[in-house]
Amino acid sequence: MPPVRKILIADPDASTVRALAPALRQRGYQVHAARDGARALQVAILRFPDVVLFDERCQMLDARTFVRILRTNPRTERIPVVLTGEAVDADRARLGTFLRKPFNQDEVLARIEQIFRRVEASRAVSGESREIEGNLAQIPLVDLLQILAVNRKTGRLALEREGEKAEIALENGRVVDARTRHAEGEKALFRLLGLREGQFAFVPGAAPVEARIDRKVEELVLDGLRQSDEVAALLPALPGPNDAVELAVHPSELPQGLHPITAEVVALLRAPMTFQELVDRSTATDLEAMNAIAALLEKGYARRGAAAPPPEEVPPLLAPHELHALRARIARGRSSGNQTVGKIVLAGGGPLARRAALARFQTVPGWEPAPAPAAGFGTIGRLSLGDGVRVDVTELPGDAASRPLWRPFAAGAVGALVLLPAAEAELLLGELARTLRIPVVVCGPTEASIPQVLREVPAGFAFEGTDAAEGLRALLAGAGARASS
């Protein structure tokens, strides 16, 4: 049975304890109370509470001194302290370490539960090399970065939401780089701090060679959250994401000595573009770029154009029932945390056929290429299909000399895509279908090039003509056949 969690309420007003204690005890917490800072310190040292709510009006020992003393004792240094008071402390509120009075009971309970989730995550990464993963709705990115900073972790924090991927690199707990599809450095980090949902996974490892960010985590987080608030206030007065923005005057008519960010925006506007493209292409943070655009619009140096047509919605690669069936097919395969991960083997084809196939895979929604594997073995790309399903496409040499490796390498695969022409095609296809019983889809230039072995299989192999991308989609959707034994 897990130990009962203890909460210390340090508050000169006894009514605060009377109001909060019943709800906290109902949740299973043990409640301790102190009327002043000195008594709170005594209780903290004797009882080791799991969290402290410390009112800013406490006498004899102020909050800053109380926290400093706790941090000098190895047994109390990790106890979370939340400041409470009537005056708003915006920075502490952003970091989740301030609660405003009068209390909203639900907010207090939610904050305490959030703190305990943060503590559990901190314990999970306290080892020398430990991966953690989860959902940002449970552990916000702000908390994650502080946890990794406290534990001085080095590695990559991968984020994904609705197919969009991003990454934050850390070295000894410090954020040194961030990347999204359209931004990098602080610009990317500040965008990511606004995420409220999505999956995360921290993978320990070597830090990147180039560091684009050199500020303390707390400073970055506060700056990013402040900028996010200002962006939200500024957006209603700005063009929509797909609205065109263009210069309203000739560049020679603009005043001299423009701010560097404004000058960059003007240079970008030599060609009209949408508001979102303009913000993305600027090297400045979103807030800085938006302020520059707002100033140009206000002074009449730039103007709004007509809204660009919304981008065509790309249909999902697989229909819901096909994705459900694929998940079931790979349920006994590899999995990684919240993801269901399958494997597809790519075999056959000469160098030209392989390059053509890789080029076609680039057109498949969700495809992400991987570095070229050594010796012709390894993952050449990953396909994210949504709903936590991912498929790794791995390269398998089809020459007879590699035959001893076919079985272990293809183990667990949910299918094989074979490119024609292929050396030793009959041997390769026979091994995949008859021995390993893997569904196979064959892609070749003409039907005449299909090896005789295909005609000898009663069930037949799926044959998809010349398009490797369509062959891959068909294989995922359940095409392909196993040869009868």
C-alpha positions, -999 to +999 in steps of 0.1 A: +000+000+000+015+034-010+023+058+019-001+085+026+009+118+011+013+147+036+004+184+029+016+212+051-005+244+051+015+274+065-010+302+070-017+327+098-054+325+090-069+293+107-100+296+085-078+287+054-069+253+070-105+247+080-117+254+045-091+232+027-085+203+051-118+184+046-114+183+008-077+173+011-085+145+037-113+133+015-087+127-013-066+107+011-041+133+021-027+139+056-029+176+065-006+195+088-009+231+097+014+259+109+005+295+119+040+310+111+071+303+091+092+291+120+066+265+130+062+255+094+100+249+091+099+228+123+070+207+109+087+203+075+119+190+091+101+166+115+073+154+092+088+157+056+056+168+039+051+160+002+041+196-006+039+229+013+014+257+008+031+287+022+012+320+027+031+352+019+019+368+052+036+342+075+056+359+102+089+350+118+102+334+087+094+346+052+089+324+022+122+330+006+142+321+037+119+291+044+127+277+009+164+285+012+167+266+044+148+236+030+171+235+000+202+233+022+190+200+038+194+169+016+162+154+032+140+184+025+156+199-006+131+183-030+099+193-011+077+214-035+067+248-021+037+267-035+034+303-024-001+315-017-014+351-014-038+378-026-013+397-046-007+382-081+028+368-087+027+364-124+060+346-129+054+321-101+019+315-114+033+307-149+057+282-133+029+266-113+043+276-079+017+302-069-019+301-059-041+332-055-064+337-026-093+334-020-088+298-030-108+280-056-109+245-040-108+227-074-078+247-085-059+239-053-067+201-057-057+202-093-024+220-086-015+195-059-022+166-082-001+183-109+028+186-085+026+150-075+027+140-112+057+162-116+074+145-086+067+110-101+082+121-134+112+135-117+118+102-099+115+084-132+144+104-147+166+105-116+187+075-129+217+077-150+200+067-182+162+065-182+136+071-209+103+087-200+072+092-221+037+103-216+011+129-225+015+167-222-021+169-209-008+151-178+027+166-175+029+201-191+061+209-211+070+236-186+071+210-158+090+185-180+117+210-188+121+219-151+123+182-141+150+176-167+168+207-156+168+197-119+181+162-128+207+177-152+197+154-180+213+152-215+193+139-244+164+147-267+128+154-258+106+144-288+071+159-291+043+149-314+008+163-318-016+154-347+013+142-368+034+173-363+068+164-347+092+186-328+123+181-307+141+198-278+178+191-271+192+193-236+227+192-222+232+188-184+196+200-179+200+231-201+180+236-233+205+240-261+183+237-292+147+232-303+132+224-337+098+223-353+088+220-389+091+257-395+113+270-368+144+263-347+162+277-316+142+300-292+116+306-319+107+269-319+109+265-282+086+294-275+061+279-300+063+245-282+057+260-248+021+268-260+014+230-265-013+217-241-018+183-257+004+157-275+028+129-267+063+133-254+093+110-250+127+118-235+156+097-248+189+102-231+220+105-253+248+127-265+241+164-268+241+180-303+273+196-316+257+230-323+239+248-294+215+276-306+202+284-271+222+296-241+199+307-213+187+292-180+156+270-183+135+291-159+144+323-178+135+307-211+102+293-198+091+327-183+101+346-214+083+321-236+051+321-216+051+359-215+055+361-252+028+335-257+004+357-236+013+388-257+009+369-290-026+358-279-035+395-272-020+407-305-035+381-329-071+396-331-057+427-347-035+409-373-044+392-406-055+356-405-030+328-412-040+325-448-044+362-455-019+377-479+004+405-468+022+428-492+041+460-492+019+490-499+048+513-509+080+509-529+109+498-507+127+532-515+098+550-498+104+533-464+122+553-437+159+547-432+173+530-401+145+504-397+148+480-368+166+448-380+136+426-375+113+451-394+140+453-421+139+415-424+101+415-427+103+442-454+129+421-473+107+390-471+077+411-484+095+417-517+073+388-528+037+388-513+030+358-490+005+347-464+008+360-429+017+326-415+045+322-441+058+356-432+060+347-395+075+313-403+102+326-425+113+354-401+143+344-380+128+364-351+105+350-325+068+349-334+061+379-311+089+400-326+079+392-361+042+400-354+050+433-337+070+443-368+041+433-391+016+452-370+038+483-371+041+482-409+004+477-412-004+505-388+019+530-406+005+520-440+038+506-453+021+472-457-014+460-464-036+430-462-044+411-494-071+386-501-073+354-482-054+326-499-075+295-505-071+270-477-047+241-484-063+210-497-069+185-469-047+155-474-068+123-468-053+098-444-033+071-459-055+044-444-092+044-437-102+040-400-111+003-405-078-004-423-059+013-395-077-007-369-069-039-388-033-029-391-030-022-354-044-057-347-019-073-371+011-057-354-003-059-318+021-088-312+050-070-328+072-042-313+057-014-293+072+017-279+053+033-250+020+048-263+028+037-299+021+005-317+051-001-340+053-026-369+079-034-394+078-038-432+107-053-451+118-037-484+137-062-506+148-067-542+154-040-568+187-026-580+201+008-569+179+027-594+148+009-583+156+015-546+162+052-552+129+055-572+110+037-544+125+061-518+115+091-539+079+078-541+078+071-503+085+108-498+050+115-512+033+093-487+016+113-458+035+107-426+067+094-441+099+104-424+132+093-440+160+079-418+198+081-424+210+056-450+218+023-432+252+007-435+258-024-455+222-024-469+206-034-436+185-012-414+156+013-412+153+036-442+122+055-430+093+056-406+056+060-414+034+076-388-002+066-395-020+084-366-037+070-335-003+059-321+004+035-350+039+036-367+055+014-392+093+012-398+104+003-433+136-017-432+160-026-460+169-062-467+196-072-493+181-098-516+213-114-527+218-151-520+248-145-498+226-127-473+201-155-471+212-166-436+202-131-424+167-131-440+149-150-413+162-131-382+160-098-399+124-102-412+112-117-379+081-099-367+075-081-400+039-075-409+047-075-446+073-073-473+075-050-504+096-066-531+109-045-560+115-060-594+138-068-611+154-087-582+184-111-582+174-145-568+138-134-569+123-169-567+146-178-537+138-145-519+100-147-525+099-183-515+117-176-483+094-146-474+062-163-483+066-200-478+090-201-449+083-169-430+047-166-442+048-128-445+023-111-468+041-098-499+034-071-524+055-070-555+062-039-576+077-042-610+079-025-643+058-050-662+037-080-655+060-100-677+088-095-652+070-113-624+090-145-615+076-179-622+073-185-584+044-160-583+024-181-608+030-212-587+014-197-556-023-206-556-033-177-535-011-154-555+009-123-545-005-088-548+010-071-578+009-033-579+026-024-611+053+002-610+044+025-581+062+016-548+041+042-528+009+025-539+024-009-532+033+002-497-002+016-491-018-016-504+004-037-481-006-017-451-042-019-460-040-057-460-030-067-495-005-093-502-007-130-497+011-158-479+020-187-500+003-219-490+026-244-473 
